[in-house]
């Protein structure tokens, strides 16, 4: 849970914030009613932040003394990376799984790929022969509702999706727990896949629908006072604009002719709906993005 420093709204705390950044103390700033709030992202640096705050309040130079610098120095980058992976282990595992499946797609048989498609497919002399979702359910292949999200048909597609999966998914897992992250991935993945399937498309894949769901979810939660979620408005506008662009003939002209637009749109709607429902049902502590595990 983030530690909070509070200041009256009439005080200029920009020098303190600059000092916090200069000492690499990660924090998030918000204004709420008549208060200015600084949320400290790393509890290990709490003592350093308090020391700087005391210096700021007393008008002293905003530097840590030599003893502080020696005893409470920043953790090595390797420790920070391990800590980030520990806090978002399921997000990292999902990324690793997508990467592994992408590698396997290049060396395994076509049957490996068709095991992940939304409907059963068989390779014949005339090409791929597709079954139906009803046939999949009849044989107990319920995983096909979700499995297409793990298929990526190009390394750029994979890298692009994994970057945003880490950016958005990490926030959900770290601030609200692994169960919330997994529920979002499963629910939005199924919703996005079904949205694409209902258009008649049978061979598709990618985590993009889930990405749009996570974006919508994080964006809604970032608007809650004193929430730890962050997403720049410009990024949201860019991603929504890109989704709209891909729905026009211009997408094909610039080299993106086959985009699962319905999956993107379905995922975004799923994320917004789930975000709204969780906001309505949230506990008082959820406003701060406290881990629910």
N, C-alpha and C positions, 0 to 999 in steps of 0.2 A: 504494500500500500504506500502511495506517495506521501512524503512529508510536506507540509504546507507552511510557507512563510506568509504572513499577512501584513499589509501596510495600508494606511489611509489613502484615499484616492488623490488627495492634493499633493502628496509627496512624489517628487521625481526620483524614481528608483532605477532609471536607466544606467547610472554609473555602477550600481550594484550588479545589475544584470550583465553589463559588460565585463565586470570583474569575475563573475561566475563563469562566463564563457571563456575568459582568458585563462582561468584555472581549470578549464575543461570539466566543469561541473554541469552536467546535463540537467535542464529544467524546462518547464512549460509555464508560460505566463497567461493569466486571464484576468479580466476585470469583471467583478460581480457586485452589483449594487454599489455600495460606497466603499468597496474594498478592492485592493490589488492583491492578487494571489500568485505566489511562485510555488509550483509543484516540483519537488526534487525527484528526479528519475532514479537516482542511484543512492540508496540509503547508506552505502559505505562512505559517501562523501558528505554525510549530514553534518559532522563536526566541522569540516572545512567551511561549509555553507553558513553555519551558525557563527563561526568566527568572523567571516567576512561581513555578515549582517551586523554583528556587534560593532565592528569597526565602522561600518557605514552609518549606523545610528549615532555613534560618538564623534563622527567627523574625522576619523583617522584615515591613513592611507589604506587603500583596499588591496593589501598584499598579505599573504600568509607568511608568518615568521619562519625562520630557518628550521626550527624544531618541527613545526607543522609539515613543512615540505619534506622533511626526512622521514617522519613517522607515518604520514598519511599521504604518500605520493600516489599518483594514479596507478591502477593495476596494469600489468603488462597487457599488450594488445591480445596476446594469446588467451589470457584469462578472461578478457572481455568477450572474446569470440566464444569461448566455452560457455560463459554465462548466458550469452544470447541464445546459443543452441539449446542449453538446458531449459531456458524459459519457454522456448518455442520448439520443443523437440518434435511434436507431431507435425508442425509445419515443415520442419527440415526433413522429416521422414517422408512426407508426401512429395516433396521436391525430389528426394533421392529415388523414390519409387517411379516417378515420371521419367527421370533420367535413365533409370535402369530399363524400363520398358521401351524407351526410344532406342537404346542401344540394341536391345534384343530384336526389335523390329527389323534392324538392318542385317541380322545374321540368322534369324529363325525362319521357319517356314511360314507360308501364308496362313496356315491354321492358327498360328500364334496370334496373328493380328485379328483374325475373325473371331477369336475367343473373346475379344473385347468389344466388338461391334454391338450395336443395340439389338440386332436380330441375328439369328444364326445364318451363316453364309457358307456355301460350298463352292469350291472351284471345279468347274466343268469345262468341257471343250469349247463351250460358248462363252465362258467367262465366269464371273461370280454369280451364283444363283442364291437369291436372298429368301429367307423364310419370313415369318411374321412374329410380332411380339406375343401373340396368342400362343404360337407354337413354342416360343421360348418359355413362357410361363407354364405351359403344360408339361414341360420336361424339367421344371424346377430351376431354370436359368435366370433367376431374379436379379443376379448381379449385373445383368446387361443394362438394367435401368441406370446404373451409375458408371460402369466400366468405360464407356467412350471418353470420359474426361481424362483418362490416363494415356490416350493415344495422341501423339503429335507427329505430323507428317513433314516436318522440316526443323532443322536446328534453330533457325531464327524464331520460329513459332514457339519452340520449347523454351528458349532463353527468355523471350519476351514475357511469356506467361509465368515462368518461375520467378522472375524478378518481382512481378507484381503480387504473386502468391506470397512471397516472403514479406513484402512491404505491408500488405493488408492482413494476411493471415497471422503474422507474428503479433500484431496488435491485439487481435481477437483472443489468441491463445494466451498471451502474456497477461492481459488485463481482465479477461473474463473466464479463462480456463480452457482446458483441452476439450472437455465435453461440448462446450459451446462452439468451438472451432470445428470439431468433427460433425456436429449436427448441422452447421451451416454448409459444410462441404457436401455432405450427403444430400440434404434437402434441396439445396440449390442445384447440385449436379443432376439429380433426378428431374427436377423441374425444367432445367435448361435442355436436357436430352429429350424429354418428351415434347417440348415446344418445337425442337428441330425435327423430330420424328413425324410429328403431325403435319408437317409441310410435304412429306413424301420422301425426304432425304434419308437414306439408309446407311451410307458410308460417310461418317463424319467423326470428328474427335477433337479433343483439346480442352484445356482447363479454363478457356476464356469465359464461359458462362459463369463458372464459379468465381472467377476474378471480378466480374461485374457485380455479382451478388455481394462479395466481400466489400467491394468499393461502396456500394449503396448502403450496406450495413454500417461500415465504419463512418461514412459521411453523416448518417443520421445520429450516431452516438457522439460524434465530434461536436455536434451542436448543443449537447447537454451541458449546462453550466458545470464547471470544474471537472469535466471529463478529461481523461488522459489520452483519448483517441485524437489523432491528428491526420488530416488530409487537406492539402491546399485546394482551395476552390478552383484555381487554374487547372489543376490536375483532373478534377472531376469534369470540368468543362471540356478539356481535351479528350478525355476518354469517351464521354457522351458524344462529342462532335465526331470522333473517329468512328463510333458505332453507326451514327447517322450517315456518314460518308460512305461506309461500306455497304449501305443499303441502296446506293445510287450506282448508275452505270460508270461513274467516274472511278470506282474502285477497280474495276477490270482494266481500265485504261492505264492505271498507275501500277499495275502488276499484282493486284489482289482480286482475282476473279471469283474464287471459291471461298467465301466467308460464311460461317454458320451464324448468320445474322439473327435468326430466331432464337438460337441458343443464348446469344449475348443479351437480347432483349428479355428473354424469359429469365435468365439469371439475375439481371438487374431488378426486375419486378420481384423475384423471390427474395433478394437481399433487402429490398425496401420493405416488403411485407413482414419478413421476419424481424427486421430492425424495429419496425413500428410496434409489433406485438410485444417484443421484449422490453421496449421502452414503457409500454403501458403496464406491463406486469413487473417492472423492476422493483427491487428492494431499495430502501433509502440509500444504502451503501453503494449500490450500483452506479449512482451518479458519479462516483469517483473512479469508476472502472475497476473496482476491487475484484481480485481473483475470486471466483466462486467455487474453487476446488476446496 
